[in-house]
């Protein structure tokens, strides 16, 4: 019975580490998506018509201030900033996303190394594992 308890404990730890790994990967995908949207926002801000180019843009820009832009925070909070302030704000958010991605990659490597060190359930002999997997509960 001790072998079964040892196997169950090893499987639980591997499953827990695998869930941590999946969670880290999901967070990394979300952070990467946010980083890409910030990069697109920075590009759009750079391509935004300059003050002197308003006449080229036609009626679209009439009556609008081109030196101010609306910035949206996660959670839907929006506010108006000057173009330079918006660029700095986006740059800070990009840097924080880059740092988050770096931390998540380190966590992913740590968890992957932990799983590799455990070797899954390699310390259990193949016959024992096969027997446990084919057990049926007829109760």
C-alpha positions in Angstrom: 0.0 0.0 0.0 2.9 2.3 0.6 3.9 2.1 -3.0 0.5 3.2 -4.1 0.6 6.1 -1.7 4.0 7.1 -3.0 2.8 6.9 -6.6 -0.4 8.9 -5.8 1.7 11.6 -4.1 4.2 11.7 -7.0 1.3 11.9 -9.5 -0.4 14.7 -7.5 2.8 16.7 -7.4 3.4 16.3 -11.1 -0.3 17.3 -11.8 0.1 20.4 -9.6 3.3 21.4 -11.3 1.6 20.8 -14.7 -1.3 23.1 -13.7 1.2 25.8 -12.6 2.9 25.5 -16.0 -0.4 25.8 -17.9 -1.3 28.8 -15.7 2.0 30.5 -16.4 1.7 29.9 -20.2 -1.9 31.4 -20.1 -0.6 34.5 -18.3 2.3 34.8 -20.8 -0.1 34.7 -23.7 -2.3 37.3 -22.1 0.7 39.5 -21.3 2.0 39.1 -24.9 -1.4 40.1 -26.3 -1.4 43.2 -24.1 2.2 44.0 -25.2 1.2 43.7 -28.9 -1.8 46.0 -28.5 0.4 48.5 -26.8 2.9 48.3 -29.6 0.0 48.9 -32.1 -1.1 51.9 -30.0 2.4 53.4 -30.1 2.6 52.9 -33.8 -0.8 54.5 -34.3 0.3 57.4 -32.1 3.5 57.9 -34.2 1.5 57.9 -37.4 -1.1 60.3 -36.1 -1.2 63.4 -38.3 1.0 66.3 -37.0 -0.6 69.6 -36.1 0.3 71.0 -39.6 -1.1 68.1 -41.4 -4.6 68.8 -40.2 -5.5 70.5 -43.5 -4.5 67.4 -45.4 -6.8 65.3 -43.2 -9.8 67.4 -44.3 -13.0 67.7 -42.3 -12.1 64.8 -40.1 -9.8 66.9 -38.0 -11.8 70.2 -38.0 -12.5 71.3 -34.5 -10.4 68.6 -32.9 -7.3 69.0 -30.9 -4.6 66.8 -32.3 -2.2 67.2 -29.4 -4.5 65.2 -27.1 -5.5 61.6 -27.3 -7.7 59.3 -25.3 -5.9 56.5 -23.5 -7.7 53.4 -22.1 -6.4 51.5 -19.1 -7.1 47.9 -18.5 -10.6 47.7 -16.9 -12.0 50.3 -19.2 -10.8 53.5 -17.5 -10.2 56.1 -20.1 -8.6 59.6 -19.9 -7.2 62.2 -22.1 -3.5 63.0 -22.4 -1.2 65.0 -24.5 0.5 63.1 -27.3 3.9 63.2 -25.5 2.3 62.1 -22.2 0.4 59.3 -24.0 3.6 58.1 -25.6 5.3 58.0 -22.3 2.4 56.3 -20.6 2.3 53.6 -23.4 6.1 53.2 -23.1 5.8 52.6 -19.3 3.1 50.1 -19.8 5.1 48.3 -22.5 8.1 48.1 -20.2 5.9 46.6 -17.4 4.5 44.0 -19.8 8.0 43.1 -20.9 9.1 42.7 -17.3 6.0 40.5 -16.6 6.8 38.3 -19.6 10.4 38.0 -18.5 9.2 36.9 -15.0 6.7 34.4 -16.5 9.4 32.9 -18.7 11.6 32.4 -15.7 8.7 30.8 -13.8 8.0 28.5 -16.8 11.6 27.4 -16.9 11.6 26.8 -13.1 8.5 24.6 -13.3 9.7 22.8 -16.4 13.0 22.0 -14.6 11.1 20.8 -11.6 9.0 18.5 -13.8 12.1 17.2 -15.5 13.8 16.6 -12.2 10.8 14.6 -11.0 10.9 12.6 -14.3 7.2 12.3 -14.1 6.6 9.0 -12.4 9.7 7.3 -13.7 10.7 6.0 -10.3 7.7 3.7 -10.4 8.2 0.4 -12.3 6.3 0.0 -15.6 4.4 -3.1 -14.4 3.1 -1.4 -11.2 2.0 1.7 -13.1 0.2 -0.4 -15.8 -1.5 -2.4 -13.0 -2.7 0.8 -11.3 -4.0 2.3 -14.5 -6.0 -0.8 -15.4 -7.6 -1.2 -11.9 -11.4 -1.1 -12.0 -13.6 -0.2 -9.1 -16.6 -2.6 -9.3 -18.3 -1.2 -6.1 
